[in-house]
Structures are given as structure tokens and as C-alpha cells.
Amino acid sequence: MGGAARPEQTQGAVLRDRLGRDYAAIGFSFAGGSFLTKDTSLDGAWKPVTVPAARPGMNEHTLDRVGHRDFYLDLRTAPATARAWLDRARPVHDAGSTFTPDPLPTLALGRAYDVLIHLHRVRAADALEIHHGG
């Protein structure tokens, strides 16, 4: 279902608001790759989804242009110019228990997280075969 993307609020931001500044919300971003997701948050099987490289205008596109492929940032200590960029909502690849590719959700990284871990590429987890005793 299409429509205008709206800024999302992460669970970590809600917890930080409730628990205070001693709580650190840690988020992840990635420029492309695959991951496991479901059709609905609690039901159904996990299925792999592959997304293309982040396009211009997405948070991940700019983050992926940093000189390091994989890195983390303490957003609480970001300089003012970076903070201004981080506090603006932009489209993101949001790989949660569900995934909405169209429209992509928008997120202001600086308001959502205290620490951000950015990965150049991600790969879907492999299913484990579980053997029951016998």
C-alpha cells in the first residue's frame, strides 16, 4: 500500500524517553544486502529479503560514503553540523521483524539512537537445524 512515509519512532527512543538519559539506544544501519523478516510481526515463517544499495537521499547512502566500511558513531557527541544532518528524517532500510519496502519508512537517526553501528553490507542469517534428543 503506497502513501507518504512518516517519521518512525524506535523502541529504543521510547525506552530512553521513559528511562532517562542513562539508557543508551543503539541502532544499526546498512547500505544494502539481505536479512530475514516476516509478513507480520508475530506470525509466519522467516523469509529472506534482499535490498539494493542505498540510493541518494537515504541515510545509509550518506553513511556508506564515509571512509570506513563498517563503523560506529556515538551520536551524543556529534558536532553541530553532523547533528543537524542526523536530526533530519530521511528514508531508511528498516530491517525489523517486518519490512516495508514501499514507501520506505523515514527516520531521524540522531533522535532515534544514541549510538549507531553502520555496516556496508549485511547477509541473512542461516537457519539452524535443531536436533531433539532421542
N, CA, C and O atoms as CSV, one atom per row, in Angstrom:
chain,resi,resn,atom,element,x,y,z
A,1,MET,N,N,0.849,-1.168,0.000
A,1,MET,CA,C,0.000,0.000,0.000
A,1,MET,C,C,0.891,1.226,0.000
A,1,MET,O,O,1.673,1.420,0.931
A,2,GLY,N,N,0.789,2.057,-1.028
A,2,GLY,CA,C,1.613,3.254,-1.143
A,2,GLY,C,C,1.112,4.362,-0.244
A,2,GLY,O,O,0.066,4.239,0.393
A,3,GLY,N,N,1.861,5.435,-0.199
A,3,GLY,CA,C,1.471,6.579,0.605
A,3,GLY,C,C,2.705,7.306,1.064
A,3,GLY,O,O,3.830,6.859,0.838
A,4,ALA,N,N,2.489,8.423,1.707
A,4,ALA,CA,C,3.613,9.218,2.182
A,4,ALA,C,C,4.249,8.538,3.387
A,4,ALA,O,O,3.555,8.089,4.299
A,5,ALA,N,N,5.551,8.469,3.382
A,5,ALA,CA,C,6.270,7.885,4.509
A,5,ALA,C,C,6.180,8.840,5.688
A,5,ALA,O,O,6.199,10.059,5.516
A,6,ARG,N,N,6.083,8.284,6.875
A,6,ARG,CA,C,6.036,9.126,8.066
A,6,ARG,C,C,7.231,8.797,8.940
A,6,ARG,O,O,7.688,7.654,8.960
A,7,PRO,N,N,7.748,9.797,9.672
A,7,PRO,CA,C,8.878,9.507,10.550
A,7,PRO,C,C,8.486,8.461,11.584
A,7,PRO,O,O,7.416,8.541,12.186
A,8,GLU,N,N,9.349,7.492,11.781
A,8,GLU,CA,C,9.108,6.419,12.733
A,8,GLU,C,C,9.757,6.753,14.064
A,8,GLU,O,O,10.704,7.537,14.127
A,9,GLN,N,N,9.235,6.147,15.136
A,9,GLN,CA,C,9.883,6.257,16.434
A,9,GLN,C,C,10.319,4.848,16.823
A,9,GLN,O,O,9.516,3.915,16.809
A,10,THR,N,N,11.579,4.704,17.167
A,10,THR,CA,C,12.116,3.397,17.507
A,10,THR,C,C,11.757,3.016,18.941
A,10,THR,O,O,11.456,3.877,19.768
A,11,GLN,N,N,11.793,1.711,19.224
A,11,GLN,CA,C,11.554,1.241,20.587
A,11,GLN,C,C,12.603,1.816,21.530
A,11,GLN,O,O,12.297,2.165,22.670
A,12,GLY,N,N,13.845,1.914,21.051
A,12,GLY,CA,C,14.911,2.468,21.888
A,12,GLY,C,C,14.653,3.910,22.290
A,12,GLY,O,O,14.943,4.299,23.421
A,13,ALA,N,N,14.105,4.715,21.370
A,13,ALA,CA,C,13.793,6.109,21.693
A,13,ALA,C,C,12.680,6.176,22.734
A,13,ALA,O,O,12.718,7.024,23.625
A,14,VAL,N,N,11.695,5.294,22.630
A,14,VAL,CA,C,10.612,5.254,23.621
A,14,VAL,C,C,11.175,4.873,24.988
A,14,VAL,O,O,10.836,5.492,25.996
A,15,LEU,N,N,12.034,3.855,25.020
A,15,LEU,CA,C,12.643,3.447,26.291
A,15,LEU,C,C,13.501,4.559,26.879
A,15,LEU,O,O,13.458,4.791,28.087
A,16,ARG,N,N,14.279,5.251,26.053
A,16,ARG,CA,C,15.114,6.363,26.538
A,16,ARG,C,C,14.233,7.456,27.134
A,16,ARG,O,O,14.562,8.013,28.182
A,17,ASP,N,N,13.101,7.772,26.468
A,17,ASP,CA,C,12.187,8.787,26.995
A,17,ASP,C,C,11.634,8.377,28.355
A,17,ASP,O,O,11.454,9.221,29.233
A,18,ARG,N,N,11.366,7.090,28.535
A,18,ARG,CA,C,10.783,6.606,29.787
A,18,ARG,C,C,11.824,6.382,30.880
A,18,ARG,O,O,11.560,6.628,32.057
A,19,LEU,N,N,13.011,5.911,30.484
A,19,LEU,CA,C,14.024,5.522,31.473
A,19,LEU,C,C,15.052,6.613,31.760
A,19,LEU,O,O,15.778,6.532,32.750
A,20,GLY,N,N,15.119,7.627,30.906
A,20,GLY,CA,C,16.056,8.724,31.134
A,20,GLY,C,C,17.342,8.556,30.353
A,20,GLY,O,O,17.535,7.567,29.645
A,21,ARG,N,N,18.214,9.532,30.492
A,21,ARG,CA,C,19.437,9.592,29.701
A,21,ARG,C,C,20.469,8.522,30.079
A,21,ARG,O,O,21.466,8.365,29.375
A,22,ASP,N,N,20.253,7.793,31.160
A,22,ASP,CA,C,21.176,6.707,31.492
A,22,ASP,C,C,20.987,5.515,30.564
A,22,ASP,O,O,21.835,4.623,30.521
A,23,TYR,N,N,19.893,5.491,29.827
A,23,TYR,CA,C,19.634,4.431,28.858
A,23,TYR,C,C,20.214,4.846,27.511
A,23,TYR,O,O,19.974,5.968,27.065
A,24,ALA,N,N,20.958,3.985,26.865
A,24,ALA,CA,C,21.532,4.288,25.551
A,24,ALA,C,C,20.830,3.445,24.487
A,24,ALA,O,O,20.865,2.215,24.534
A,25,ALA,N,N,20.195,4.115,23.532
A,25,ALA,CA,C,19.548,3.432,22.416
A,25,ALA,C,C,20.586,3.200,21.327
A,25,ALA,O,O,21.188,4.151,20.829
A,26,ILE,N,N,20.797,1.939,20.954
A,26,ILE,CA,C,21.789,1.581,19.941
A,26,ILE,C,C,21.056,1.103,18.700
A,26,ILE,O,O,20.205,0.216,18.767
A,27,GLY,N,N,21.397,1.704,17.561
A,27,GLY,CA,C,20.749,1.345,16.307
A,27,GLY,C,C,21.736,0.842,15.284
A,27,GLY,O,O,22.946,1.029,15.413
A,28,PHE,N,N,21.198,0.199,14.259
A,28,PHE,CA,C,22.000,-0.341,13.166
A,28,PHE,C,C,21.516,0.233,11.853
A,28,PHE,O,O,20.321,0.472,11.676
A,29,SER,N,N,22.429,0.453,10.941
A,29,SER,CA,C,22.081,0.823,9.571
A,29,SER,C,C,22.980,0.022,8.641
A,29,SER,O,O,24.047,-0.446,9.039
A,30,PHE,N,N,22.537,-0.128,7.400
A,30,PHE,CA,C,23.329,-0.859,6.415
A,30,PHE,C,C,22.997,-0.328,5.039
A,30,PHE,O,O,21.881,0.126,4.784
A,31,ALA,N,N,23.978,-0.391,4.155
A,31,ALA,CA,C,23.815,0.196,2.824
A,31,ALA,C,C,23.177,-0.748,1.829
A,31,ALA,O,O,22.738,-0.294,0.773
A,32,GLY,N,N,23.104,-2.022,2.106
A,32,GLY,CA,C,22.480,-2.980,1.209
A,32,GLY,C,C,22.743,-4.381,1.689
A,32,GLY,O,O,23.547,-4.596,2.597
A,33,GLY,N,N,22.063,-5.342,1.078
A,33,GLY,CA,C,22.267,-6.732,1.426
A,33,GLY,C,C,20.962,-7.443,1.678
A,33,GLY,O,O,19.918,-7.054,1.154
A,34,SER,N,N,21.024,-8.496,2.489
A,34,SER,CA,C,19.834,-9.306,2.753
A,34,SER,C,C,19.679,-9.549,4.247
A,34,SER,O,O,20.635,-9.437,5.014
A,35,PHE,N,N,18.457,-9.883,4.642
A,35,PHE,CA,C,18.133,-10.143,6.034
A,35,PHE,C,C,16.860,-10.974,6.073
A,35,PHE,O,O,16.198,-11.152,5.051
A,36,LEU,N,N,16.518,-11.483,7.253
A,36,LEU,CA,C,15.297,-12.263,7.426
A,36,LEU,C,C,14.211,-11.381,8.011
A,36,LEU,O,O,14.483,-10.532,8.860
A,37,THR,N,N,12.987,-11.578,7.561
A,37,THR,CA,C,11.859,-10.814,8.051
A,37,THR,C,C,10.602,-11.677,7.945
A,37,THR,O,O,10.650,-12.782,7.407
A,38,LYS,N,N,9.494,-11.179,8.452
A,38,LYS,CA,C,8.206,-11.884,8.397
A,38,LYS,C,C,7.174,-10.990,7.725
A,38,LYS,O,O,7.379,-9.785,7.578
A,39,ASP,N,N,6.058,-11.600,7.317
A,39,ASP,CA,C,4.951,-10.817,6.756
A,39,ASP,C,C,4.248,-10.010,7.837
A,39,ASP,O,O,3.815,-8.883,7.594
A,40,THR,N,N,4.134,-10.581,9.026
A,40,THR,CA,C,3.571,-9.883,10.176
A,40,THR,C,C,4.514,-10.101,11.346
A,40,THR,O,O,5.291,-11.056,11.346
A,41,SER,N,N,4.455,-9.235,12.337
A,41,SER,CA,C,5.469,-9.300,13.374
A,41,SER,C,C,5.480,-10.569,14.212
A,41,SER,O,O,6.545,-10.965,14.686
A,42,LEU,N,N,4.353,-11.216,14.413
A,42,LEU,CA,C,4.360,-12.377,15.292
A,42,LEU,C,C,4.085,-13.696,14.580
A,42,LEU,O,O,4.385,-14.758,15.126
A,43,ASP,N,N,3.530,-13.656,13.394
A,43,ASP,CA,C,3.134,-14.883,12.718
A,43,ASP,C,C,3.946,-15.125,11.456
A,43,ASP,O,O,4.595,-14.223,10.927
A,44,GLY,N,N,3.893,-16.360,10.992
A,44,GLY,CA,C,4.521,-16.691,9.724
A,44,GLY,C,C,5.972,-17.093,9.861
A,44,GLY,O,O,6.585,-16.953,10.919
A,45,ALA,N,N,6.502,-17.593,8.766
A,45,ALA,CA,C,7.889,-18.040,8.731
A,45,ALA,C,C,8.814,-16.877,8.403
A,45,ALA,O,O,8.403,-15.892,7.790
A,46,TRP,N,N,10.052,-17.007,8.817
A,46,TRP,CA,C,11.070,-16.032,8.446
A,46,TRP,C,C,11.403,-16.228,6.980
A,46,TRP,O,O,11.542,-17.362,6.522
A,47,LYS,N,N,11.531,-15.143,6.243
A,47,LYS,CA,C,11.882,-15.241,4.824
A,47,LYS,C,C,12.988,-14.241,4.517
A,47,LYS,O,O,13.035,-13.159,5.102
A,48,PRO,N,N,13.886,-14.608,3.590
A,48,PRO,CA,C,14.957,-13.669,3.243
A,48,PRO,C,C,14.447,-12.556,2.333
A,48,PRO,O,O,13.617,-12.784,1.454
A,49,VAL,N,N,14.953,-11.364,2.558
A,49,VAL,CA,C,14.657,-10.200,1.721
A,49,VAL,C,C,15.997,-9.584,1.346
A,49,VAL,O,O,16.876,-9.438,2.195
A,50,THR,N,N,16.154,-9.225,0.086
A,50,THR,CA,C,17.370,-8.555,-0.363
A,50,THR,C,C,16.999,-7.159,-0.828
A,50,THR,O,O,16.043,-6.977,-1.582
A,51,VAL,N,N,17.755,-6.184,-0.376
A,51,VAL,CA,C,17.514,-4.800,-0.792
A,51,VAL,C,C,18.716,-4.318,-1.596
A,51,VAL,O,O,19.845,-4.729,-1.330
A,52,PRO,N,N,18.481,-3.454,-2.573
A,52,PRO,CA,C,19.592,-2.922,-3.357
A,52,PRO,C,C,20.399,-1.924,-2.535
A,52,PRO,O,O,20.016,-1.562,-1.423
A,53,ALA,N,N,21.502,-1.494,-3.090
A,53,ALA,CA,C,22.315,-0.472,-2.431
A,53,ALA,C,C,21.461,0.757,-2.145
A,53,ALA,O,O,20.575,1.106,-2.926
A,54,ALA,N,N,21.733,1.401,-1.034
A,54,ALA,CA,C,21.000,2.608,-0.662
A,54,ALA,C,C,21.162,3.657,-1.755
A,54,ALA,O,O,22.239,3.822,-2.327
A,55,ARG,N,N,20.080,4.354,-2.027
A,55,ARG,CA,C,20.106,5.366,-3.085
A,55,ARG,C,C,20.308,6.762,-2.483
A,55,ARG,O,O,20.086,6.966,-1.289
A,56,PRO,N,N,20.729,7.718,-3.316
A,56,PRO,CA,C,20.904,9.089,-2.804
A,56,PRO,C,C,19.629,9.575,-2.111
A,56,PRO,O,O,18.517,9.308,-2.566
A,57,GLY,N,N,19.812,10.282,-1.021
A,57,GLY,CA,C,18.694,10.786,-0.236
A,57,GLY,C,C,18.395,9.923,0.979
A,57,GLY,O,O,17.697,10.359,1.895
A,58,MET,N,N,18.922,8.693,0.994
A,58,MET,CA,C,18.730,7.810,2.144
A,58,MET,C,C,19.865,8.030,3.151
A,58,MET,O,O,20.993,8.345,2.773
A,59,ASN,N,N,19.546,7.859,4.441
A,59,ASN,CA,C,20.578,7.956,5.476
A,59,ASN,C,C,21.762,7.044,5.168
A,59,ASN,O,O,22.917,7.455,5.283
A,60,GLU,N,N,21.467,5.805,4.776
A,60,GLU,CA,C,22.525,4.819,4.559
A,60,GLU,C,C,23.437,5.181,3.393
A,60,GLU,O,O,24.621,4.845,3.413
A,61,HIS,N,N,22.915,5.848,2.395
A,61,HIS,CA,C,23.738,6.242,1.248
A,61,HIS,C,C,24.852,7.190,1.709
A,61,HIS,O,O,26.014,7.021,1.341
A,62,THR,N,N,24.485,8.176,2.510
A,62,THR,CA,C,25.493,9.127,3.009
A,62,THR,C,C,26.449,8.442,3.972
A,62,THR,O,O,27.660,8.649,3.885
A,63,LEU,N,N,25.935,7.635,4.884
A,63,LEU,CA,C,26.803,6.950,5.840
A,63,LEU,C,C,27.786,6.027,5.139
A,63,LEU,O,O,28.917,5.863,5.595
A,64,ASP,N,N,27.367,5.430,4.043
A,64,ASP,CA,C,28.236,4.494,3.343
A,64,ASP,C,C,29.349,5.192,2.574
A,64,ASP,O,O,30.259,4.532,2.071
A,65,ARG,N,N,29.291,6.503,2.476
A,65,ARG,CA,C,30.340,7.259,1.791
A,65,ARG,C,C,31.487,7.635,2.730
A,65,ARG,O,O,32.491,8.199,2.294
A,66,VAL,N,N,31.338,7.324,4.013
A,66,VAL,CA,C,32.406,7.555,4.989
A,66,VAL,C,C,33.582,6.656,4.607
A,66,VAL,O,O,33.382,5.603,4.001
A,67,GLY,N,N,34.780,7.052,4.948
A,67,GLY,CA,C,35.976,6.317,4.551
A,67,GLY,C,C,36.108,4.913,5.117
A,67,GLY,O,O,36.973,4.161,4.670
A,68,HIS,N,N,35.283,4.534,6.083
A,68,HIS,CA,C,35.328,3.197,6.678
A,68,HIS,C,C,34.106,2.416,6.229
A,68,HIS,O,O,33.018,2.984,6.135
A,69,ARG,N,N,34.254,1.141,5.952
A,69,ARG,CA,C,33.123,0.329,5.507
A,69,ARG,C,C,32.164,0.022,6.644
A,69,ARG,O,O,30.952,0.159,6.478
A,70,ASP,N,N,32.675,-0.385,7.785
A,70,ASP,CA,C,31.862,-0.705,8.953
A,70,ASP,C,C,32.384,0.138,10.102
A,70,ASP,O,O,33.590,0.178,10.345
A,71,PHE,N,N,31.482,0.815,10.815
A,71,PHE,CA,C,31.927,1.693,11.891
A,71,PHE,C,C,30.781,1.952,12.854
A,71,PHE,O,O,29.632,1.607,12.581
A,72,TYR,N,N,31.107,2.563,13.981
A,72,TYR,CA,C,30.067,3.007,14.898
A,72,TYR,C,C,30.305,4.465,15.248
A,72,TYR,O,O,31.431,4.957,15.187
A,73,LEU,N,N,29.229,5.148,15.613
A,73,LEU,CA,C,29.273,6.564,15.973
A,73,LEU,C,C,28.546,6.768,17.292
A,73,LEU,O,O,27.454,6.237,17.491
A,74,ASP,N,N,29.141,7.526,18.182
A,74,ASP,CA,C,28.439,7.966,19.379
A,74,ASP,C,C,27.737,9.264,18.994
A,74,ASP,O,O,28.366,10.322,18.954
A,75,LEU,N,N,26.467,9.190,18.717
A,75,LEU,CA,C,25.718,10.346,18.212
A,75,LEU,C,C,25.550,11.431,19.270
A,75,LEU,O,O,25.265,12.582,18.940
A,76,ARG,N,N,25.723,11.074,20.532
A,76,ARG,CA,C,25.579,12.063,21.609
A,76,ARG,C,C,26.691,13.091,21.584
A,76,ARG,O,O,26.530,14.187,22.120
A,77,THR,N,N,27.829,12.756,20.965
A,77,THR,CA,C,28.971,13.668,20.939
A,77,THR,C,C,29.229,14.230,19.540
A,77,THR,O,O,30.294,14.791,19.283
A,78,ALA,N,N,28.267,14.080,18.644
A,78,ALA,CA,C,28.432,14.560,17.264
A,78,ALA,C,C,28.530,16.082,17.242
A,78,ALA,O,O,27.831,16.758,17.997
A,79,PRO,N,N,29.404,16.637,16.370
A,79,PRO,CA,C,29.487,18.097,16.241
A,79,PRO,C,C,28.178,18.676,15.690
A,79,PRO,O,O,27.358,17.950,15.127
A,80,ALA,N,N,27.998,19.959,15.854
A,80,ALA,CA,C,26.738,20.629,15.485
A,80,ALA,C,C,26.351,20.399,14.025
A,80,ALA,O,O,25.174,20.175,13.743
A,81,THR,N,N,27.290,20.447,13.097
A,81,THR,CA,C,26.938,20.260,11.683
A,81,THR,C,C,26.455,18.834,11.428
A,81,THR,O,O,25.502,18.624,10.678
A,82,ALA,N,N,27.107,17.860,12.049
A,82,ALA,CA,C,26.664,16.472,11.911
A,82,ALA,C,C,25.319,16.288,12.592
A,82,ALA,O,O,24.453,15.576,12.084
A,83,ARG,N,N,25.142,16.923,13.732
A,83,ARG,CA,C,23.888,16.808,14.490
A,83,ARG,C,C,22.711,17.318,13.649
A,83,ARG,O,O,21.638,16.714,13.648
A,84,ALA,N,N,22.912,18.412,12.948
A,84,ALA,CA,C,21.843,18.961,12.098
A,84,ALA,C,C,21.448,17.937,11.029
A,84,ALA,O,O,20.264,17.760,10.743
A,85,TRP,N,N,22.440,17.268,10.444
A,85,TRP,CA,C,22.147,16.244,9.439
A,85,TRP,C,C,21.442,15.052,10.084
A,85,TRP,O,O,20.470,14.536,9.533
A,86,LEU,N,N,21.922,14.614,11.240
A,86,LEU,CA,C,21.368,13.451,11.929
A,86,LEU,C,C,19.945,13.668,12.417
A,86,LEU,O,O,19.189,12.705,12.550
A,87,ASP,N,N,19.566,14.905,12.684
A,87,ASP,CA,C,18.237,15.192,13.232
A,87,ASP,C,C,17.166,15.379,12.165
A,87,ASP,O,O,16.025,15.703,12.494
A,88,ARG,N,N,17.506,15.182,10.900
A,88,ARG,CA,C,16.526,15.302,9.816
A,88,ARG,C,C,16.090,13.902,9.368
A,88,ARG,O,O,16.932,13.047,9.092
A,89,ALA,N,N,14.791,13.673,9.299
A,89,ALA,CA,C,14.253,12.369,8.895
A,89,ALA,C,C,14.477,12.142,7.400
A,89,ALA,O,O,14.203,13.009,6.570
A,90,ARG,N,N,14.980,10.956,7.089
A,90,ARG,CA,C,15.212,10.525,5.702
A,90,ARG,C,C,14.798,9.063,5.576
A,90,ARG,O,O,14.676,8.368,6.585
A,91,PRO,N,N,14.580,8.584,4.342
A,91,PRO,CA,C,14.239,7.163,4.156
A,91,PRO,C,C,15.375,6.254,4.644
A,91,PRO,O,O,16.554,6.597,4.564
A,92,VAL,N,N,14.972,5.080,5.152
A,92,VAL,CA,C,15.924,4.087,5.660
A,92,VAL,C,C,15.487,2.678,5.260
A,92,VAL,O,O,14.305,2.426,5.026
A,93,HIS,N,N,16.460,1.764,5.184
A,93,HIS,CA,C,16.174,0.329,5.122
A,93,HIS,C,C,15.939,-0.088,6.567
A,93,HIS,O,O,16.891,-0.179,7.342
A,94,ASP,N,N,14.710,-0.340,6.936
A,94,ASP,CA,C,14.391,-0.698,8.317
A,94,ASP,C,C,14.154,-2.197,8.393
A,94,ASP,O,O,13.053,-2.671,8.114
A,95,ALA,N,N,15.184,-2.943,8.770
A,95,ALA,CA,C,15.106,-4.401,8.814
A,95,ALA,C,C,14.705,-4.862,10.199
A,95,ALA,O,O,15.552,-5.248,11.005
A,96,GLY,N,N,13.429,-4.821,10.469
A,96,GLY,CA,C,12.923,-5.312,11.745
A,96,GLY,C,C,12.257,-6.662,11.555
A,96,GLY,O,O,12.556,-7.390,10.609
A,97,SER,N,N,11.344,-6.988,12.471
A,97,SER,CA,C,10.659,-8.267,12.325
A,97,SER,C,C,9.732,-8.245,11.110
A,97,SER,O,O,9.348,-9.301,10.608
A,98,THR,N,N,9.369,-7.054,10.635
A,98,THR,CA,C,8.665,-6.892,9.361
A,98,THR,C,C,9.421,-5.845,8.546
A,98,THR,O,O,10.215,-5.080,9.092
A,99,PHE,N,N,9.172,-5.816,7.254
A,99,PHE,CA,C,9.871,-4.873,6.375
A,99,PHE,C,C,8.884,-4.291,5.379
A,99,PHE,O,O,8.134,-5.026,4.737
A,100,THR,N,N,8.885,-2.967,5.251
A,100,THR,CA,C,8.037,-2.267,4.294
A,100,THR,C,C,8.934,-1.588,3.270
A,100,THR,O,O,9.592,-0.596,3.585
A,101,PRO,N,N,8.966,-2.119,2.025
A,101,PRO,CA,C,9.840,-1.532,1.022
A,101,PRO,C,C,9.256,-0.313,0.315
A,101,PRO,O,O,9.997,0.478,-0.269
A,102,ASP,N,N,7.914,-0.152,0.362
A,102,ASP,CA,C,7.309,0.946,-0.388
A,102,ASP,C,C,6.060,1.446,0.316
A,102,ASP,O,O,5.063,0.726,0.367
A,103,PRO,N,N,6.081,2.645,0.856
A,103,PRO,CA,C,7.242,3.530,0.887
A,103,PRO,C,C,8.176,3.121,2.018
A,103,PRO,O,O,7.740,2.568,3.028
A,104,LEU,N,N,9.463,3.397,1.838
A,104,LEU,CA,C,10.410,3.155,2.912
A,104,LEU,C,C,10.075,4.070,4.085
A,104,LEU,O,O,9.698,5.224,3.880
A,105,PRO,N,N,10.207,3.568,5.315
A,105,PRO,CA,C,9.989,4.451,6.456
A,105,PRO,C,C,11.076,5.519,6.508
A,105,PRO,O,O,12.146,5.359,5.919
A,106,THR,N,N,10.796,6.594,7.207
A,106,THR,CA,C,11.792,7.647,7.399
A,106,THR,C,C,12.198,7.676,8.869
A,106,THR,O,O,11.407,7.357,9.756
A,107,LEU,N,N,13.437,8.063,9.103
A,107,LEU,CA,C,13.954,8.080,10.458
A,107,LEU,C,C,14.996,9.176,10.595
A,107,LEU,O,O,15.855,9.332,9.726
A,108,ALA,N,N,14.926,9.934,11.679
A,108,ALA,CA,C,15.965,10.896,12.047
A,108,ALA,C,C,16.900,10.161,12.997
A,108,ALA,O,O,16.571,9.972,14.168
A,109,LEU,N,N,18.057,9.749,12.507
A,109,LEU,CA,C,18.972,8.906,13.271
A,109,LEU,C,C,19.363,9.517,14.608
A,109,LEU,O,O,19.434,8.808,15.612
A,110,GLY,N,N,19.616,10.816,14.635
A,110,GLY,CA,C,20.052,11.485,15.857
A,110,GLY,C,C,18.987,11.533,16.931
A,110,GLY,O,O,19.313,11.594,18.117
A,111,ARG,N,N,17.729,11.506,16.549
A,111,ARG,CA,C,16.645,11.489,17.535
A,111,ARG,C,C,16.300,10.061,17.947
A,111,ARG,O,O,15.776,9.836,19.038
A,112,ALA,N,N,16.593,9.095,17.071
A,112,ALA,CA,C,16.236,7.710,17.336
A,112,ALA,C,C,17.263,6.979,18.186
A,112,ALA,O,O,16.902,6.144,19.015
A,113,TYR,N,N,18.551,7.289,17.983
A,113,TYR,CA,C,19.618,6.499,18.599
A,113,TYR,C,C,20.622,7.387,19.313
A,113,TYR,O,O,20.773,8.570,19.007
A,114,ASP,N,N,21.304,6.777,20.278
A,114,ASP,CA,C,22.435,7.419,20.942
A,114,ASP,C,C,23.743,6.964,20.301
A,114,ASP,O,O,24.698,7.734,20.197
A,115,VAL,N,N,23.771,5.709,19.876
A,115,VAL,CA,C,24.924,5.118,19.207
A,115,VAL,C,C,24.410,4.446,17.944
A,115,VAL,O,O,23.364,3.797,17.962
A,116,LEU,N,N,25.140,4.600,16.850
A,116,LEU,CA,C,24.752,3.991,15.576
A,116,LEU,C,C,25.888,3.109,15.074
A,116,LEU,O,O,27.042,3.534,15.022
A,117,ILE,N,N,25.550,1.881,14.708
A,117,ILE,CA,C,26.503,0.962,14.087
A,117,ILE,C,C,26.105,0.864,12.619
A,117,ILE,O,O,24.986,0.464,12.297
A,118,HIS,N,N,27.030,1.232,11.728
A,118,HIS,CA,C,26.749,1.183,10.284
A,118,HIS,C,C,27.582,0.084,9.639
A,118,HIS,O,O,28.794,0.003,9.837
A,119,LEU,N,N,26.908,-0.759,8.862
A,119,LEU,CA,C,27.558,-1.846,8.135
A,119,LEU,C,C,27.375,-1.617,6.650
A,119,LEU,O,O,26.300,-1.223,6.199
A,120,HIS,N,N,28.432,-1.867,5.891
A,120,HIS,CA,C,28.359,-1.685,4.446
A,120,HIS,C,C,27.365,-2.666,3.831
A,120,HIS,O,O,26.484,-2.251,3.079
A,121,ARG,N,N,27.486,-3.936,4.128
A,121,ARG,CA,C,26.596,-4.966,3.602
A,121,ARG,C,C,26.210,-5.924,4.723
A,121,ARG,O,O,26.998,-6.192,5.630
A,122,VAL,N,N,24.996,-6.428,4.646
A,122,VAL,CA,C,24.529,-7.442,5.590
A,122,VAL,C,C,24.128,-8.684,4.807
A,122,VAL,O,O,23.840,-8.616,3.611
A,123,ARG,N,N,24.112,-9.816,5.497
A,123,ARG,CA,C,23.732,-11.075,4.886
A,123,ARG,C,C,22.735,-11.766,5.805
A,123,ARG,O,O,22.915,-11.789,7.023
A,124,ALA,N,N,21.687,-12.327,5.219
A,124,ALA,CA,C,20.660,-13.006,6.006
A,124,ALA,C,C,21.265,-14.138,6.817
A,124,ALA,O,O,22.180,-14.824,6.361
A,125,ALA,N,N,20.752,-14.326,8.009
A,125,ALA,CA,C,21.196,-15.422,8.864
A,125,ALA,C,C,20.812,-16.757,8.241
A,125,ALA,O,O,19.820,-16.856,7.520
A,126,ASP,N,N,21.599,-17.768,8.524
A,126,ASP,CA,C,21.285,-19.123,8.077
A,126,ASP,C,C,20.433,-19.809,9.141
A,126,ASP,O,O,20.680,-19.664,10.338
A,127,ALA,N,N,19.434,-20.555,8.691
A,127,ALA,CA,C,18.590,-21.312,9.619
A,127,ALA,C,C,19.400,-22.429,10.258
A,127,ALA,O,O,20.176,-23.103,9.581
A,128,LEU,N,N,19.225,-22.623,11.536
A,128,LEU,CA,C,19.890,-23.701,12.247
A,128,LEU,C,C,18.981,-24.920,12.253
A,128,LEU,O,O,17.767,-24.806,12.420
A,129,GLU,N,N,19.575,-26.063,12.072
A,129,GLU,CA,C,18.812,-27.301,12.172
A,129,GLU,C,C,18.872,-27.735,13.630
A,129,GLU,O,O,19.955,-27.929,14.182
A,130,ILE,N,N,17.728,-27.883,14.238
A,130,ILE,CA,C,17.663,-28.240,15.645
A,130,ILE,C,C,17.359,-29.724,15.764
A,130,ILE,O,O,16.378,-30.223,15.212
A,131,HIS,N,N,18.216,-30.409,16.490
A,131,HIS,CA,C,18.025,-31.847,16.720
A,131,HIS,C,C,17.499,-32.029,18.123
A,131,HIS,O,O,18.077,-31.532,19.090
A,132,HIS,N,N,16.410,-32.738,18.222
A,132,HIS,CA,C,15.840,-33.027,19.535
A,132,HIS,C,C,16.419,-34.342,20.039
A,132,HIS,O,O,16.641,-35.271,19.263
A,133,GLY,N,N,16.657,-34.411,21.318
A,133,GLY,CA,C,17.249,-35.609,21.925
A,133,GLY,C,C,16.475,-36.875,21.593
A,133,GLY,O,O,15.272,-36.838,21.334
A,134,GLY,N,N,17.171,-37.971,21.605
A,134,GLY,CA,C,16.474,-39.210,21.267
A,134,GLY,C,C,17.302,-40.401,21.448
A,134,GLY,O,O,16.842,-41.516,21.200
